[in-house]
Amino acid sequence: MSIFKSGSIRGKYGSEWNRETAYRIGYHLVALLNAKKVVIGRDGRLSSNEIFDALSEGILRAGCSVTDIGMIDTPAVPFSNIIHGFDCGIMITASHNPPEYNGLKISGKNALVISHENGLLELENNIKELPGPFVSGGIKDTLDIIPEYLEKLREYNKGIGKLKCIVDCSNGMSSVLIKKILKNLPGDYKIINDTVDENFSAHGPNPTIESALSDIKNQVLKGNADLGICFDGDGDRTIFIDEKGSWVSPDLIIAFLGLYYFKHFPEKRGDRDGVLYDARSTNSINDFISNLGGKSYICSTGHTAMQEGLPSLNGIYGGELPGHYYYSDFYNLDNGWIPFLQIQAILSLEEKTFSELIEDINNYSFSGEINFKIQNGELLIEKIKEKYSHGKQTFLDGVRVDFTDWWFLVRMANTEPILRLVVEGKNDLILKQKVEELKDFIYQSGGSEHLS
């Protein structure tokens, strides 16, 4: 399987790609983007420094300059790209994948994500060619982006009161800034797993997996905390735990954030009234945002859809089921720190608990994302489309099929042979029946449930 995915480069380092691959990517990327200066950040994985060195050598060979912002969370890279006018930003990370993986998240001018459609496919072909002769002119320097980044994030500190919070950094990139982010905030914070560890020793770097959340759930209950927050490995996703120690589905958080902009801080949204959410997310978003006076829009998955959709739909913010949140006042980019701060502000200003507020939003029975290993996933999706042809079908991301009292969505993962299923019903009975019905059909077609 290729390391060039739909929106990033990712694979097992040392077997699926290596130093030479990184060197060639750096060299050929310069011509692809007509770049004169590139900014690079990286995570704490064991291979990240080697990749940085090789990538930089290739970029410099092509006559382009390299600016190193060091070990940092992923959202800081596109932020640097925009603030300092770089032609390209690269984050060296495999995000939520296990330690043996590594990868590259690449953006062009104005932090536009480079995907298969606008460059990655061409880059994959180009790196088959050896780099050309050395071109002079490129220089290598460093930039401390942290002061400017923190200044921007402090815009979201308003309204935060003395809550009791458990914060799990997952031994990832949020560990780098967590104490600086919390400085001078009035909350009572217990921080866990805040040492950068290339092996993610405490738990895996994907907080949407149940096993990764067991510790923070216990700590919330034991400490009688108001909420828990768990970051993923590269710090661009945030998962929340309520005061009862229960995981809060990120699509419900999308709706919840409406309280920030439509109730408590309407000045922050200006004349914008749109909220975007991906096709896997609950219909509760539309219901809740409409009641607050806003408009909601379903869009396809991925950074590009949000980067383009927020300005075109008069959007304030948007979100995705895995826990990405995008903001018009953060250059239409995603960021894990902003919802971290906003949720605290909302809970500080509301009289109800976290779980009570979520219960007010959640009007349906929702499965969350169910994953299946399957080798012929696209063929299976065609069979599903045919079987459920009597429903309303939309194709923003995989296929979503809507009925009067339930809907489901199936799609293939971007980076692995995994079929993802989401089901929502009007009540628990409908949900259970339809999940079992779809599971049986997937099993009969060769799929097996994937729990990790």
Number of C-alpha atoms within 10 A of each C-alpha: 9 12 18 20 18 16 23 22 22 23 23 17 21 12 9 14 18 17 17 14 17 23 23 24 23 28 27 26 24 23 15 15 16 13 19 19 22 26 28 29 26 28 29 26 23 16 22 22 16 13 25 22 13 21 26 27 19 25 30 25 23 25 21 25 22 24 19 19 20 20 19 25 28 27 21 22 28 30 23 25 24 18 15 12 16 23 20 30 31 26 30 29 28 27 27 21 19 17 22 16 21 28 26 26 24 24 25 23 18 19 25 21 24 23 22 16 10 15 17 21 15 15 19 18 10 17 19 12 9 11 17 12 9 12 12 12 12 15 14 16 10 12 12 12 18 15 9 13 16 14 11 14 15 14 11 18 18 13 16 19 17 14 18 19 23 25 23 28 27 30 27 30 28 31 25 20 17 16 13 13 17 15 9 9 16 12 16 15 17 15 17 18 19 19 16 21 20 18 17 19 13 14 17 23 27 24 24 24 13 11 12 19 25 14 13 23 25 15 19 25 18 10 14 15 22 24 28 30 24 29 29 28 34 30 28 23 29 24 25 27 24 21 22 18 23 19 19 15 22 24 26 21 22 29 28 23 21 25 21 21 22 17 13 15 16 15 10 15 17 10 11 19 21 22 29 29 27 22 24 30 27 29 21 20 27 19 17 23 23 14 10 15 12 19 20 20 17 18 19 19 18 17 22 16 14 29 21 13 23 24 16 10 17 16 27 25 29 30 28 25 23 20 24 22 30 28 21 20 13 16 17 24 24 27 24 24 23 21 26 21 21 21 20 24 23 23 21 18 13 12 10 11 16 22 19 12 14 18 11 11 18 19 17 17 19 25 18 19 18 17 21 22 19 21 14 15 23 16 10 19 19 11 15 17 16 10 11 13 11 11 14 12 17 13 13 14 17 20 20 22 20 17 13 9 12 18 23 24 23 26 20 21 16 13 17 14 16 22 28 21 23 22 26 26 25 15 14 13 10 15 22 16 11 17 20 11 11 15 17 12 16 23 14 10 15 14 21 16 16 13 10 10
